[in-house]
Amino acid sequence: MTGLVYKILRPAEWSAAQETGAFTGSRDDARDGFIHLSAAHQVRAVCGRHFHGENDLVLLAVEAATFGPALKWEASHKGEAFPHLYGGLSLALVSSVDEIRRGADGRLIFPSEIP
């Protein structure tokens, strides 16, 4: 599949990735054996489900094709296909880095490409 895929990072995860030049996964990613990614239309729901109440999140965008066979689209427990990266995410592959921040009303504000 082509197009962008996204990874939501917590501030400490983003800092660690910047130090090493790669993101090797969160605790959840390590537990599951792959890095959980999202398509654009999945980002809001993933953020609400797994990052509820958190602030200062970072959103990485990467062209899916750059991962080659390391990226697999696999069904979640609810049957929706999500992109899973089997390997590390080199920051050299990242197309854009954006903040997911809260507005004055407390609601999350996403970059314009996230529907």
Secondary structure in CASP SS format (residue, H / E / C, confidence):
PFRMAT SS
TARGET T0000
AUTHOR 0000-0000-0000
METHOD secondary structure of the structure
MODEL  1
M C 1.00
T C 1.00
G C 1.00
L E 1.00
V E 1.00
Y E 1.00
K E 1.00
I E 1.00
L E 1.00
R C 1.00
P H 1.00
A H 1.00
E H 1.00
W H 1.00
S H 1.00
A H 1.00
A H 1.00
Q H 1.00
E H 1.00
T H 1.00
G C 1.00
A E 1.00
F E 1.00
T C 1.00
G C 1.00
S C 1.00
R H 1.00
D H 1.00
D H 1.00
A H 1.00
R H 1.00
D H 1.00
G C 1.00
F C 1.00
I E 1.00
H E 1.00
L C 1.00
S E 1.00
A C 1.00
A H 1.00
H H 1.00
Q H 1.00
V H 1.00
R H 1.00
A H 1.00
V H 1.00
C H 1.00
G H 1.00
R H 1.00
H H 1.00
F C 1.00
H C 1.00
G C 1.00
E C 1.00
N C 1.00
D C 1.00
L E 1.00
V E 1.00
L E 1.00
L E 1.00
A E 1.00
V E 1.00
E E 1.00
A H 1.00
A H 1.00
T H 1.00
F H 1.00
G H 1.00
P H 1.00
A H 1.00
L E 1.00
K E 1.00
W E 1.00
E E 1.00
A E 1.00
S C 1.00
H C 1.00
K C 1.00
G C 1.00
E C 1.00
A E 1.00
F E 1.00
P E 1.00
H E 1.00
L E 1.00
Y C 1.00
G C 1.00
G C 1.00
L E 1.00
S E 1.00
L H 1.00
A H 1.00
L H 1.00
V E 1.00
S E 1.00
S E 1.00
V E 1.00
D E 1.00
E E 1.00
I E 1.00
R E 1.00
R E 1.00
G C 1.00
A C 1.00
D C 1.00
G C 1.00
R C 1.00
L E 1.00
I E 1.00
F C 1.00
P C 1.00
S C 1.00
E C 1.00
I C 1.00
P C 1.00
END
